[in-house]
Amino acid sequence: MSETDTYTLYGSYASYFTAKPRSYLRKKGIPFVERVPGTPRFREFVRPQSRSHRIPQLETPDGTVVQDTNEIFDYLEACFPQPAARPPGTQQAWACRLMEALVDPTLVIPAWHLRWNYMDENYRFVGREFGRSFRPRGSDEEVDHYGRVIADRMEGHREHIGVNESHFAALEAIYDDALDILEAHVATHPYLFGGLPSIADHALMGPLFGHLARDPEPAMRMKQRAPRVFRWTEHMNTPEIIWPELFDAPAEYLLGDEIPETTRKLLKLFIGEASERFVETAKGFSRWMERHPDHRSGTPISEQADEPSFGRATVNLRGVPFSTALSGHQFWVLQRAYEWRDELSDVERDSCAALLREVGGEAFVDLPRPGKLCRRHNRLCLA
């Protein structure tokens, strides 16, 4: 492997979003090295190029910098189309894109909770993980200093995230339900759609590996409740496609556009947890459009926020009121799935709608899209 054909992934093992492209790069067999954001190259070249401090960021062999997990997937999938990370069947591909959009709205807050609301159990590990990202060879005291900086930053986000003790049981139940479905799934299927890892599998690595399989509190919960899922997170970080345990599963997507029942159950779980939030986000986006009739295309939704929201709304979190930010970025990811669906034939779109109805996604069949979002210079914009 020479420097001229090697990609560089800038991120952290404690980072939720870095876990997604890391497993993708490995399963694709793409030559890459990983570097932490404390690396001089990141400060001196990558951040000025992307105009963003956020991780992960990917530097290509020709010096192009790509920021945002979804755009990294798009960029690399165009360069390395085989093996395809999106399944070929219409319903499979639609389910994969929906999963890509629904993993974070469903699991990012449980993952945040199980890290930052269990500080006694997690901090000595998590704090030093983050600290080493910024001072890789620092002393324990230096590493702890940077770890506290990150912890204080997360504490500052607490009010924005909206989690309090009344939500803890619901958030942990969502985690447990996802574990139970996945534990049943990986007993017989290596990946969500058969014998090849899809972008939906890599999206799951954000919460499942970035936080939940590594932080002491949720990792012990995973190992005891769903040991096969823990093993799955290990295997997703290796270059091998064939599982040692499921060695006779062919390295291909299931034929006939088949979606395993357990994958359908997982999609149903995600839709059930996220649909109200997306409906409210569409309403918030519509209100934003009404307040900004003269907003120019290609200019950021917000000059202050890297990932702006369209206000807040109170939704039902398993019977408990939950005040949540209406994420513009999450709506943009879902919009990408709809834009793919819009290009299909009438018969194929009907098939997509049928799948949604089967998994309780009636609200998603014709979810309003008040305007089109895009990203310019790594900022969310109105297209």
C-alpha positions as a LaTeX table, in Angstrom:
\begin{tabular}{lrrr}
\hline
Residue & $x$ (\AA) & $y$ (\AA) & $z$ (\AA) \\
\hline
Met1 & 0.00 & 0.00 & 0.00 \\
Ser2 & 1.58 & 3.28 & $-1.08$ \\
Glu3 & 0.78 & 6.79 & 0.08 \\
Thr4 & $-0.44$ & 7.66 & $-3.40$ \\
Asp5 & $-3.48$ & 5.35 & $-3.20$ \\
Thr6 & $-4.24$ & 5.55 & 0.52 \\
Tyr7 & $-7.21$ & 7.33 & 2.07 \\
Thr8 & $-7.03$ & 8.87 & 5.53 \\
Leu9 & $-9.95$ & 8.72 & 7.95 \\
Tyr10 & $-9.81$ & 11.35 & 10.67 \\
Gly11 & $-11.86$ & 10.38 & 13.67 \\
Ser12 & $-11.91$ & 8.69 & 17.06 \\
Tyr13 & $-12.79$ & 5.27 & 18.42 \\
Ala14 & $-15.04$ & 7.00 & 20.96 \\
Ser15 & $-16.87$ & 8.78 & 18.14 \\
Tyr16 & $-20.36$ & 7.62 & 17.20 \\
Phe17 & $-20.14$ & 8.78 & 13.59 \\
Thr18 & $-16.55$ & 7.66 & 12.89 \\
Ala19 & $-17.61$ & 4.04 & 13.47 \\
Lys20 & $-19.75$ & 4.10 & 10.32 \\
Pro21 & $-17.15$ & 4.84 & 7.61 \\
Arg22 & $-14.46$ & 2.86 & 9.45 \\
Ser23 & $-16.36$ & $-0.41$ & 9.03 \\
Tyr24 & $-17.30$ & 0.54 & 5.46 \\
Leu25 & $-13.68$ & 1.14 & 4.50 \\
Arg26 & $-12.63$ & $-2.18$ & 6.01 \\
Lys27 & $-15.38$ & $-4.27$ & 4.45 \\
Lys28 & $-14.79$ & $-2.64$ & 1.07 \\
Gly29 & $-11.07$ & $-3.38$ & 1.25 \\
Ile30 & $-10.24$ & 0.26 & 0.56 \\
Pro31 & $-6.65$ & 1.12 & 1.53 \\
Phe32 & $-6.78$ & 3.64 & 4.38 \\
Val33 & $-5.13$ & 4.77 & 7.55 \\
Glu34 & $-6.87$ & 6.29 & 10.53 \\
Arg35 & $-5.68$ & 9.42 & 12.31 \\
Val36 & $-7.03$ & 11.33 & 15.30 \\
Pro37 & $-8.06$ & 15.00 & 15.11 \\
Gly38 & $-5.01$ & 15.89 & 17.21 \\
Thr39 & $-2.82$ & 15.05 & 14.19 \\
Pro40 & $-1.06$ & 18.17 & 12.79 \\
Arg41 & $-2.30$ & 17.38 & 9.27 \\
Phe42 & $-5.90$ & 17.61 & 10.47 \\
Arg43 & $-5.37$ & 21.03 & 12.05 \\
Glu44 & $-3.18$ & 22.46 & 9.31 \\
Phe45 & $-4.81$ & 21.10 & 6.15 \\
Val46 & $-8.03$ & 19.12 & 6.64 \\
Arg47 & $-9.96$ & 21.59 & 8.79 \\
Pro48 & $-9.14$ & 24.58 & 6.55 \\
Gln49 & $-10.21$ & 22.57 & 3.51 \\
Ser50 & $-13.54$ & 21.42 & 4.96 \\
Arg51 & $-14.19$ & 24.52 & 7.07 \\
Ser52 & $-15.35$ & 22.12 & 9.76 \\
His53 & $-13.93$ & 20.71 & 12.98 \\
Arg54 & $-16.42$ & 17.84 & 13.03 \\
Ile55 & $-15.39$ & 14.21 & 12.67 \\
Pro56 & $-15.26$ & 11.98 & 10.76 \\
Gln57 & $-13.53$ & 13.52 & 7.78 \\
Leu58 & $-11.96$ & 11.64 & 4.87 \\
Glu59 & $-8.92$ & 12.83 & 2.94 \\
Thr60 & $-8.58$ & 11.18 & $-0.46$ \\
Pro61 & $-5.25$ & 10.40 & $-2.13$ \\
Asp62 & $-5.51$ & 13.57 & $-4.25$ \\
Gly63 & $-6.13$ & 15.78 & $-1.20$ \\
Thr64 & $-9.91$ & 16.10 & $-1.53$ \\
Val65 & $-11.59$ & 16.34 & 1.88 \\
Val66 & $-15.06$ & 14.87 & 2.45 \\
Gln67 & $-16.94$ & 15.60 & 5.68 \\
Asp68 & $-20.19$ & 13.94 & 6.83 \\
Thr69 & $-20.73$ & 10.20 & 6.96 \\
Asn70 & $-23.43$ & 10.15 & 4.29 \\
Glu71 & $-21.31$ & 12.08 & 1.82 \\
Ile72 & $-18.33$ & 9.84 & 2.57 \\
Phe73 & $-20.48$ & 6.82 & 1.69 \\
Asp74 & $-21.62$ & 8.47 & $-1.55$ \\
Tyr75 & $-18.10$ & 9.46 & $-2.54$ \\
Leu76 & $-16.56$ & 6.07 & $-1.88$ \\
Glu77 & $-19.42$ & 4.05 & $-3.35$ \\
Ala78 & $-18.92$ & 5.90 & $-6.65$ \\
Cys79 & $-15.19$ & 5.13 & $-6.56$ \\
Phe80 & $-15.51$ & 1.53 & $-5.31$ \\
Pro81 & $-18.82$ & 0.15 & $-6.60$ \\
Gln82 & $-18.01$ & $-3.51$ & $-5.88$ \\
Pro83 & $-19.07$ & $-5.18$ & $-3.74$ \\
Ala84 & $-22.11$ & $-2.92$ & $-3.75$ \\
Ala85 & $-23.05$ & $-1.53$ & $-0.35$ \\
Arg86 & $-26.66$ & $-1.07$ & $-1.42$ \\
Pro87 & $-28.70$ & $-4.19$ & $-2.23$ \\
Pro88 & $-30.18$ & $-4.57$ & $-5.73$ \\
Gly89 & $-33.83$ & $-5.30$ & $-5.00$ \\
Thr90 & $-36.29$ & $-2.40$ & $-4.92$ \\
Gln91 & $-37.68$ & $-3.16$ & $-1.46$ \\
Gln92 & $-34.24$ & $-4.10$ & $-0.15$ \\
Ala93 & $-32.71$ & $-0.86$ & $-1.41$ \\
Trp94 & $-35.62$ & 1.18 & $-0.04$ \\
Ala95 & $-35.36$ & $-0.52$ & 3.35 \\
Cys96 & $-31.59$ & 0.07 & 3.34 \\
Arg97 & $-32.03$ & 3.79 & 2.66 \\
Leu98 & $-34.74$ & 4.08 & 5.29 \\
Met99 & $-32.49$ & 2.36 & 7.82 \\
Glu100 & $-29.70$ & 4.78 & 6.95 \\
Ala101 & $-32.07$ & 7.64 & 7.78 \\
Leu102 & $-33.73$ & 6.10 & 10.86 \\
Val103 & $-30.82$ & 4.64 & 12.84 \\
Asp104 & $-29.74$ & 7.98 & 14.29 \\
Pro105 & $-33.19$ & 9.36 & 15.19 \\
Thr106 & $-33.87$ & 6.08 & 17.02 \\
Leu107 & $-30.56$ & 5.25 & 18.68 \\
Val108 & $-28.40$ & 8.36 & 18.99 \\
Ile109 & $-30.21$ & 9.57 & 22.14 \\
Pro110 & $-30.20$ & 6.15 & 23.87 \\
Ala111 & $-26.48$ & 5.94 & 23.01 \\
Trp112 & $-25.90$ & 9.45 & 24.41 \\
His113 & $-27.84$ & 8.58 & 27.56 \\
Leu114 & $-26.01$ & 5.31 & 28.20 \\
Arg115 & $-22.69$ & 7.14 & 27.90 \\
Trp116 & $-23.19$ & 10.48 & 29.64 \\
Asn117 & $-25.80$ & 9.57 & 32.26 \\
Tyr118 & $-23.60$ & 6.74 & 33.56 \\
Met119 & $-20.53$ & 8.83 & 34.25 \\
Asp120 & $-19.40$ & 6.86 & 37.32 \\
Glu121 & $-19.29$ & 3.68 & 35.25 \\
Asn122 & $-18.04$ & 5.16 & 31.95 \\
Tyr123 & $-15.99$ & 8.28 & 32.51 \\
Arg124 & $-12.59$ & 6.84 & 33.28 \\
Phe125 & $-12.74$ & 4.97 & 29.96 \\
Val126 & $-14.63$ & 7.46 & 27.78 \\
Gly127 & $-12.86$ & 10.58 & 29.06 \\
Arg128 & $-9.43$ & 9.18 & 28.31 \\
Glu129 & $-10.60$ & 7.89 & 24.93 \\
Phe130 & $-11.52$ & 11.42 & 23.92 \\
Gly131 & $-8.46$ & 12.87 & 25.60 \\
Arg132 & $-6.13$ & 10.68 & 23.55 \\
Ser133 & $-7.84$ & 11.88 & 20.38 \\
Phe134 & $-6.52$ & 15.37 & 21.05 \\
Arg135 & $-3.29$ & 14.53 & 22.91 \\
Pro136 & $-2.36$ & 11.05 & 21.64 \\
Arg137 & 0.89 & 10.77 & 23.61 \\
Gly138 & $-0.19$ & 12.91 & 26.54 \\
Ser139 & 0.26 & 12.01 & 30.18 \\
Asp140 & $-2.76$ & 10.79 & 32.13 \\
Glu141 & $-3.18$ & 14.31 & 33.49 \\
Glu142 & $-3.14$ & 15.87 & 30.01 \\
Val143 & $-5.47$ & 13.24 & 28.62 \\
Asp144 & $-7.87$ & 13.70 & 31.54 \\
His145 & $-7.88$ & 17.46 & 30.92 \\
Tyr146 & $-9.04$ & 17.06 & 27.32 \\
Gly147 & $-11.50$ & 14.37 & 28.38 \\
Arg148 & $-13.08$ & 16.82 & 30.82 \\
Val149 & $-13.31$ & 19.43 & 28.06 \\
Ile150 & $-15.37$ & 17.02 & 25.96 \\
Ala151 & $-17.46$ & 15.92 & 28.96 \\
Asp152 & $-18.20$ & 19.56 & 29.82 \\
Arg153 & $-19.21$ & 20.18 & 26.21 \\
Met154 & $-21.60$ & 17.23 & 26.33 \\
Glu155 & $-23.01$ & 18.47 & 29.63 \\
Gly156 & $-23.68$ & 21.78 & 27.89 \\
His157 & $-25.76$ & 19.92 & 25.32 \\
Arg158 & $-27.96$ & 18.28 & 27.96 \\
Glu159 & $-30.71$ & 20.91 & 27.86 \\
His160 & $-30.67$ & 20.91 & 24.06 \\
Ile161 & $-30.99$ & 17.11 & 23.95 \\
Gly162 & $-33.83$ & 17.23 & 26.46 \\
Val163 & $-33.16$ & 14.00 & 28.39 \\
Asn164 & $-34.04$ & 13.77 & 32.07 \\
Glu165 & $-34.60$ & 10.92 & 34.51 \\
Ser166 & $-38.20$ & 10.44 & 33.37 \\
His167 & $-36.84$ & 9.27 & 29.99 \\
Phe168 & $-34.18$ & 6.83 & 31.19 \\
Ala169 & $-36.37$ & 3.71 & 31.27 \\
Ala170 & $-37.79$ & 4.37 & 27.79 \\
Leu171 & $-34.37$ & 4.99 & 26.26 \\
Glu172 & $-32.98$ & 1.79 & 27.76 \\
Ala173 & $-36.04$ & $-0.15$ & 26.58 \\
Ile174 & $-35.41$ & 1.04 & 23.02 \\
Tyr175 & $-31.82$ & $-0.19$ & 23.28 \\
Asp176 & $-32.95$ & $-3.55$ & 24.69 \\
Asp177 & $-35.57$ & $-4.00$ & 21.97 \\
Ala178 & $-33.02$ & $-3.30$ & 19.23 \\
Leu179 & $-30.60$ & $-5.77$ & 20.84 \\
Asp180 & $-33.25$ & $-8.49$ & 21.04 \\
Ile181 & $-34.19$ & $-8.15$ & 17.37 \\
Leu182 & $-30.58$ & $-8.06$ & 16.21 \\
Glu183 & $-29.61$ & $-10.99$ & 18.43 \\
Ala184 & $-32.25$ & $-13.11$ & 16.70 \\
His185 & $-31.20$ & $-11.80$ & 13.29 \\
Val186 & $-27.47$ & $-12.50$ & 13.46 \\
Ala187 & $-28.08$ & $-16.03$ & 14.66 \\
Thr188 & $-28.87$ & $-16.89$ & 11.02 \\
His189 & $-27.95$ & $-13.86$ & 8.85 \\
Pro190 & $-24.53$ & $-12.20$ & 8.79 \\
Tyr191 & $-25.93$ & $-8.80$ & 7.76 \\
Leu192 & $-29.30$ & $-7.09$ & 7.45 \\
Phe193 & $-29.93$ & $-8.16$ & 3.85 \\
Gly194 & $-28.02$ & $-11.42$ & 3.61 \\
Gly195 & $-24.35$ & $-12.17$ & 3.07 \\
Leu196 & $-23.03$ & $-8.70$ & 2.17 \\
Pro197 & $-22.78$ & $-5.69$ & 4.49 \\
Ser198 & $-24.91$ & $-2.77$ & 3.37 \\
Ile199 & $-24.77$ & 0.89 & 4.25 \\
Ala200 & $-27.59$ & 0.15 & 6.71 \\
Asp201 & $-25.23$ & $-2.23$ & 8.56 \\
His202 & $-22.53$ & 0.43 & 8.63 \\
Ala203 & $-25.06$ & 3.00 & 9.88 \\
Leu204 & $-25.81$ & 0.69 & 12.82 \\
Met205 & $-22.13$ & 0.69 & 13.75 \\
Gly206 & $-22.47$ & 4.32 & 14.86 \\
Pro207 & $-24.49$ & 3.59 & 17.97 \\
Leu208 & $-23.69$ & $-0.10$ & 18.37 \\
Phe209 & $-19.91$ & 0.22 & 18.22 \\
Gly210 & $-19.14$ & 3.90 & 18.69 \\
His211 & $-20.88$ & 3.97 & 22.07 \\
Leu212 & $-22.75$ & 0.85 & 23.07 \\
Ala213 & $-20.24$ & $-1.97$ & 22.50 \\
Arg214 & $-17.32$ & $-0.05$ & 24.00 \\
Asp215 & $-18.53$ & 2.13 & 26.87 \\
Pro216 & $-18.45$ & 0.00 & 30.04 \\
Glu217 & $-22.11$ & 0.30 & 31.10 \\
Pro218 & $-23.90$ & $-0.41$ & 27.78 \\
Ala219 & $-21.18$ & $-2.85$ & 26.66 \\
Met220 & $-21.80$ & $-5.12$ & 29.64 \\
Arg221 & $-25.52$ & $-4.90$ & 28.93 \\
Met222 & $-24.88$ & $-5.91$ & 25.30 \\
Lys223 & $-22.56$ & $-8.78$ & 26.20 \\
Gln224 & $-25.03$ & $-10.25$ & 28.68 \\
Arg225 & $-28.24$ & $-9.65$ & 26.73 \\
Ala226 & $-27.05$ & $-10.01$ & 23.13 \\
Pro227 & $-23.60$ & $-11.65$ & 22.89 \\
Arg228 & $-24.05$ & $-12.37$ & 19.18 \\
Val229 & $-24.57$ & $-8.65$ & 18.54 \\
Phe230 & $-21.34$ & $-7.87$ & 20.36 \\
Arg231 & $-19.61$ & $-10.42$ & 18.14 \\
Trp232 & $-21.23$ & $-8.75$ & 15.12 \\
Thr233 & $-19.66$ & $-5.40$ & 16.06 \\
Glu234 & $-16.28$ & $-7.12$ & 16.25 \\
His235 & $-16.71$ & $-8.75$ & 12.84 \\
Met236 & $-17.86$ & $-5.47$ & 11.24 \\
Asn237 & $-14.41$ & $-4.07$ & 12.03 \\
Thr238 & $-12.59$ & $-6.78$ & 10.10 \\
Pro239 & $-11.99$ & $-6.92$ & 6.32 \\
Glu240 & $-13.46$ & $-10.42$ & 5.96 \\
Ile241 & $-16.94$ & $-10.66$ & 4.48 \\
Ile242 & $-17.63$ & $-14.29$ & 5.45 \\
Trp243 & $-18.41$ & $-14.86$ & 9.11 \\
Pro244 & $-16.46$ & $-17.64$ & 10.83 \\
Glu245 & $-19.70$ & $-18.68$ & 12.55 \\
Leu246 & $-21.86$ & $-18.42$ & 9.42 \\
Phe247 & $-19.25$ & $-19.67$ & 6.97 \\
Asp248 & $-21.78$ & $-21.24$ & 4.61 \\
Ala249 & $-23.69$ & $-18.00$ & 3.94 \\
Pro250 & $-22.81$ & $-16.85$ & 0.41 \\
Ala251 & $-21.30$ & $-13.37$ & 0.09 \\
Glu252 & $-24.30$ & $-11.94$ & $-1.72$ \\
Tyr253 & $-27.57$ & $-10.20$ & $-0.97$ \\
Leu254 & $-30.64$ & $-12.39$ & $-0.57$ \\
Leu255 & $-32.22$ & $-13.24$ & $-3.90$ \\
Gly256 & $-35.70$ & $-12.26$ & $-4.99$ \\
Asp257 & $-35.67$ & $-8.92$ & $-3.14$ \\
Glu258 & $-36.13$ & $-10.84$ & 0.11 \\
Ile259 & $-35.99$ & $-8.94$ & 3.38 \\
Pro260 & $-35.59$ & $-11.14$ & 6.47 \\
Glu261 & $-38.43$ & $-10.96$ & 8.99 \\
Thr262 & $-36.01$ & $-9.76$ & 11.67 \\
Thr263 & $-34.84$ & $-6.90$ & 9.43 \\
Arg264 & $-38.49$ & $-5.95$ & 8.94 \\
Lys265 & $-38.98$ & $-6.01$ & 12.72 \\
Leu266 & $-35.99$ & $-3.71$ & 13.17 \\
Leu267 & $-37.31$ & $-1.33$ & 10.53 \\
Lys268 & $-40.71$ & $-1.39$ & 12.25 \\
Leu269 & $-39.04$ & $-0.52$ & 15.57 \\
Phe270 & $-37.16$ & 2.39 & 14.03 \\
Ile271 & $-40.22$ & 3.74 & 12.23 \\
Gly272 & $-42.29$ & 3.46 & 15.38 \\
Glu273 & $-39.76$ & 5.46 & 17.36 \\
Ala274 & $-38.95$ & 8.08 & 14.71 \\
Ser275 & $-42.13$ & 8.73 & 12.71 \\
Glu276 & $-43.70$ & 11.32 & 15.02 \\
Arg277 & $-40.43$ & 13.22 & 15.19 \\
Phe278 & $-40.14$ & 13.36 & 11.40 \\
Val279 & $-43.76$ & 14.48 & 11.04 \\
Glu280 & $-43.04$ & 17.29 & 13.50 \\
Thr281 & $-39.80$ & 18.12 & 11.67 \\
Ala282 & $-41.71$ & 18.51 & 8.41 \\
Lys283 & $-44.06$ & 20.93 & 10.20 \\
Gly284 & $-41.12$ & 22.82 & 11.67 \\
Phe285 & $-39.45$ & 23.02 & 8.26 \\
Ser286 & $-42.69$ & 24.38 & 6.79 \\
Arg287 & $-42.85$ & 27.07 & 9.48 \\
Trp288 & $-39.23$ & 27.94 & 8.80 \\
Met289 & $-39.99$ & 28.32 & 5.08 \\
Glu290 & $-42.88$ & 30.66 & 5.88 \\
Arg291 & $-40.62$ & 32.81 & 8.08 \\
His292 & $-37.85$ & 32.94 & 5.48 \\
Pro293 & $-39.55$ & 33.45 & 2.12 \\
Asp294 & $-36.51$ & 35.26 & 0.69 \\
His295 & $-33.83$ & 32.80 & 1.82 \\
Arg296 & $-31.42$ & 32.34 & $-1.07$ \\
Ser297 & $-30.64$ & 28.92 & $-2.46$ \\
Gly298 & $-27.23$ & 27.57 & $-1.54$ \\
Thr299 & $-26.89$ & 29.66 & 1.62 \\
Pro300 & $-26.77$ & 28.04 & 5.06 \\
Ile301 & $-29.96$ & 27.49 & 7.02 \\
Ser302 & $-28.04$ & 28.89 & 9.99 \\
Glu303 & $-24.78$ & 30.83 & 10.13 \\
Gln304 & $-24.24$ & 29.79 & 13.75 \\
Ala305 & $-25.17$ & 26.09 & 13.94 \\
Asp306 & $-23.29$ & 23.35 & 12.07 \\
Glu307 & $-26.39$ & 21.17 & 12.25 \\
Pro308 & $-29.38$ & 23.51 & 12.57 \\
Ser309 & $-32.82$ & 22.50 & 13.76 \\
Phe310 & $-36.27$ & 23.66 & 12.75 \\
Gly311 & $-37.28$ & 24.41 & 16.33 \\
Arg312 & $-38.46$ & 21.96 & 18.96 \\
Ala313 & $-41.51$ & 19.80 & 19.51 \\
Thr314 & $-42.81$ & 17.54 & 22.24 \\
Val315 & $-43.26$ & 13.95 & 21.10 \\
Asn316 & $-44.30$ & 10.75 & 22.82 \\
Leu317 & $-41.33$ & 8.67 & 23.99 \\
Arg318 & $-43.01$ & 5.42 & 25.01 \\
Gly319 & $-45.65$ & 7.22 & 27.05 \\
Val320 & $-43.39$ & 9.99 & 28.37 \\
Pro321 & $-43.44$ & 13.52 & 26.87 \\
Phe322 & $-40.08$ & 14.32 & 25.31 \\
Ser323 & $-39.01$ & 17.75 & 24.04 \\
Thr324 & $-36.76$ & 17.19 & 21.05 \\
Ala325 & $-34.90$ & 19.35 & 18.56 \\
Leu326 & $-36.21$ & 18.97 & 14.99 \\
Ser327 & $-32.99$ & 18.07 & 13.22 \\
Gly328 & $-32.44$ & 19.53 & 9.78 \\
His329 & $-29.60$ & 17.10 & 9.11 \\
Gln330 & $-31.72$ & 14.04 & 9.90 \\
Phe331 & $-34.47$ & 15.38 & 7.62 \\
Trp332 & $-31.89$ & 15.86 & 4.84 \\
Val333 & $-30.79$ & 12.21 & 5.18 \\
Leu334 & $-34.41$ & 11.04 & 4.94 \\
Gln335 & $-35.01$ & 13.38 & 2.00 \\
Arg336 & $-32.21$ & 11.59 & 0.13 \\
Ala337 & $-34.14$ & 8.33 & 0.45 \\
Tyr338 & $-37.27$ & 9.94 & $-0.98$ \\
Glu339 & $-35.31$ & 11.45 & $-3.86$ \\
Trp340 & $-34.10$ & 7.96 & $-4.76$ \\
Arg341 & $-37.66$ & 6.64 & $-4.55$ \\
Asp342 & $-38.96$ & 9.50 & $-6.73$ \\
Glu343 & $-36.87$ & 8.22 & $-9.64$ \\
Leu344 & $-38.49$ & 4.78 & $-9.63$ \\
Ser345 & $-41.31$ & 3.56 & $-11.85$ \\
Asp346 & $-44.90$ & 3.70 & $-10.64$ \\
Val347 & $-44.85$ & $-0.03$ & $-9.90$ \\
Glu348 & $-41.63$ & 0.25 & $-7.91$ \\
Arg349 & $-42.92$ & 3.22 & $-5.92$ \\
Asp350 & $-46.05$ & 1.24 & $-5.09$ \\
Ser351 & $-43.82$ & $-1.56$ & $-3.86$ \\
Cys352 & $-41.99$ & 0.91 & $-1.59$ \\
Ala353 & $-45.29$ & 2.19 & $-0.22$ \\
Ala354 & $-46.45$ & $-1.37$ & 0.42 \\
Leu355 & $-43.33$ & $-2.09$ & 2.46 \\
Leu356 & $-43.89$ & 1.03 & 4.54 \\
Arg357 & $-47.46$ & 0.06 & 5.32 \\
Glu358 & $-46.37$ & $-3.46$ & 6.28 \\
Val359 & $-43.97$ & $-2.07$ & 8.92 \\
Gly360 & $-46.24$ & 0.62 & 10.33 \\
Gly361 & $-44.87$ & 3.47 & 8.26 \\
Glu362 & $-48.12$ & 4.94 & 6.94 \\
Ala363 & $-46.93$ & 8.42 & 7.96 \\
Phe364 & $-43.86$ & 7.98 & 5.76 \\
Val365 & $-45.69$ & 7.09 & 2.55 \\
Asp366 & $-46.33$ & 10.71 & 1.67 \\
Leu367 & $-44.36$ & 12.62 & 4.29 \\
Pro368 & $-44.48$ & 16.36 & 3.41 \\
Arg369 & $-41.29$ & 17.91 & 2.09 \\
Pro370 & $-41.74$ & 21.68 & 2.40 \\
Gly371 & $-38.48$ & 22.43 & 0.59 \\
Lys372 & $-35.35$ & 20.74 & $-0.65$ \\
Leu373 & $-32.26$ & 20.66 & 1.52 \\
Cys374 & $-28.67$ & 20.24 & 0.39 \\
Arg375 & $-25.16$ & 20.64 & 1.79 \\
Arg376 & $-22.76$ & 23.29 & 0.51 \\
His377 & $-19.27$ & 23.65 & 1.98 \\
Asn378 & $-20.37$ & 21.23 & 4.72 \\
Arg379 & $-23.27$ & 23.39 & 5.85 \\
Leu380 & $-26.95$ & 22.55 & 5.54 \\
Cys381 & $-28.58$ & 24.82 & 2.95 \\
Leu382 & $-31.82$ & 25.32 & 1.10 \\
Ala383 & $-31.34$ & 23.94 & $-2.41$ \\
\hline
\end{tabular}
